[in-house]
Amino acid sequence: MDSIPANRKFWNRISRAYQHEHDPQIGATPRLWGMYAVPDARLRALGDVTGKRVLELGCGAGQWSRSLAAEGATVVGLDLSEAQLAAAARAMRAARYPLVQGAAELLPFADDSFDLVFCDHGGLSWAPPHLAVPQAARVLRRGGRLVFNTTSPWFEACYDEDARRATTTLHQDYFGLNTIAEDHGAVSYQLTYGGWIKTLRGAGLIIDDLIEPRPEPGTPNGYNETDPPDWAHHWPAEMLWITHKP
Ligand SMILES: C[S@@+](CC[C@H](N)C(=O)[O-])C[C@H]1O[C@@H](n2cnc3c(N)ncnc32)[C@H](O)[C@@H]1O
């Protein structure tokens, strides 16, 4: 819970510049995953959402939420930052959906409210997983799915803070990732693979798949420099967890 004020301030501070830089990539077409905008049509992570109750945890400007609302899902977009929520409100299209200010650590929804909880570098990257994962599990109905994409421990361990790029050298201690200091006092979170499995299973979730998106060589990373440029073609930069509540 300690990172809520700093992360809210951080996202309010960077929201305008972030959307200016990234919305052209992540909002270009519906259902694009992560740093390399890999189409969900290729990864098949989310499935059909028609008629489903869907919660996006950390929706940002709603690039995902507005697409799923247009497909016929009953979507709620939750985000910590009022600036990000204002961007989502401005980008809302004909299929309108509610926006809620809140934290993934403490969701303001009743148990068993959603068929699908998901995010793409959202609340499960910016809230402590040991708090956010049980909250996501709590608001899912039985049979509902938690699907989320986040940076891989590989990418974090190979990230050179001084050069501000991922390289082929180990720069961080894998077992010490846990909290990652972002700019302006903000914090993001990472677990080891074993830590993620323990946290997901500890919240009562069944792990159905771990997709490691592999962009084609030449696919640009919209967020980070990498050395070599096609780093993510050789090593997994992201991990997309597919789970359900039994
Ligand atoms: C990288 S954006 C993800 C949104 C969108 N998928 C994108 O890629 O732009 C991260 C979002 O998480 C939100 N966020 C940060 N901490 C959060 C928390 N504790 N609970 C919910 N959302 C949070 C931020 O405000 C931000 O909008």
The ligand as an SDF file (V2000), in Angstrom:
LIG
                    3D

 27 29  0  0  0  0  0  0  0  0999 V2000
    1.7130    1.3320  -18.2730 C   0  0  0  0  0  0  0  0  0  0  0  0
    0.1150    1.8870  -17.8070 S   0  0  0  0  0  0  0  0  0  0  0  0
   -0.9270    0.5510  -18.2940 C   0  0  0  0  0  0  0  0  0  0  0  0
   -2.1170    1.0360  -19.0640 C   0  0  0  0  0  0  0  0  0  0  0  0
   -2.0980    0.6480  -20.5240 C   0  0  0  0  0  0  0  0  0  0  0  0
   -2.2240   -0.7870  -20.6940 N   0  0  0  0  0  0  0  0  0  0  0  0
   -0.8140    1.1370  -21.1400 C   0  0  0  0  0  0  0  0  0  0  0  0
    0.0200    0.3040  -21.5240 O   0  0  0  0  0  0  0  0  0  0  0  0
   -0.6320    2.3570  -21.2010 O   0  0  0  0  0  0  0  0  0  0  0  0
    0.1240    1.6400  -16.0550 C   0  0  0  0  0  0  0  0  0  0  0  0
   -1.1710    2.1490  -15.4090 C   0  0  0  0  0  0  0  0  0  0  0  0
   -1.2780    1.5880  -14.1070 O   0  0  0  0  0  0  0  0  0  0  0  0
   -1.8440    2.5810  -13.2640 C   0  0  0  0  0  0  0  0  0  0  0  0
   -1.5260    2.2340  -11.8820 N   0  0  0  0  0  0  0  0  0  0  0  0
   -0.3820    2.4820  -11.2030 C   0  0  0  0  0  0  0  0  0  0  0  0
   -0.4590    1.9920   -9.9770 N   0  0  0  0  0  0  0  0  0  0  0  0
   -1.6880    1.4230   -9.8560 C   0  0  0  0  0  0  0  0  0  0  0  0
   -2.3750    0.7460   -8.7990 C   0  0  0  0  0  0  0  0  0  0  0  0
   -1.7900    0.5660   -7.6170 N   0  0  0  0  0  0  0  0  0  0  0  0
   -3.6300    0.3060   -9.0340 N   0  0  0  0  0  0  0  0  0  0  0  0
   -4.2200    0.4980  -10.2360 C   0  0  0  0  0  0  0  0  0  0  0  0
   -3.6210    1.1350  -11.2690 N   0  0  0  0  0  0  0  0  0  0  0  0
   -2.3720    1.5830  -11.0750 C   0  0  0  0  0  0  0  0  0  0  0  0
   -1.2070    3.8620  -13.7450 C   0  0  0  0  0  0  0  0  0  0  0  0
   -1.9030    5.0040  -13.3160 O   0  0  0  0  0  0  0  0  0  0  0  0
   -1.2000    3.6650  -15.2400 C   0  0  0  0  0  0  0  0  0  0  0  0
   -2.3370    4.2090  -15.8460 O   0  0  0  0  0  0  0  0  0  0  0  0
  1  2  1  0
  2  3  1  0
  2 10  1  0
  3  4  1  0
  4  5  1  0
  5  6  1  0
  5  7  1  0
  7  8  2  0
  7  9  1  0
 10 11  1  0
 11 12  1  0
 11 26  1  0
 12 13  1  0
 13 14  1  0
 13 24  1  0
 14 15  1  0
 14 23  1  0
 15 16  2  0
 16 17  1  0
 17 18  1  0
 17 23  2  0
 18 19  1  0
 18 20  2  0
 20 21  1  0
 21 22  2  0
 22 23  1  0
 24 25  1  0
 24 26  1  0
 26 27  1  0
M  CHG  2   2   1   9  -1
M  END
$$$$
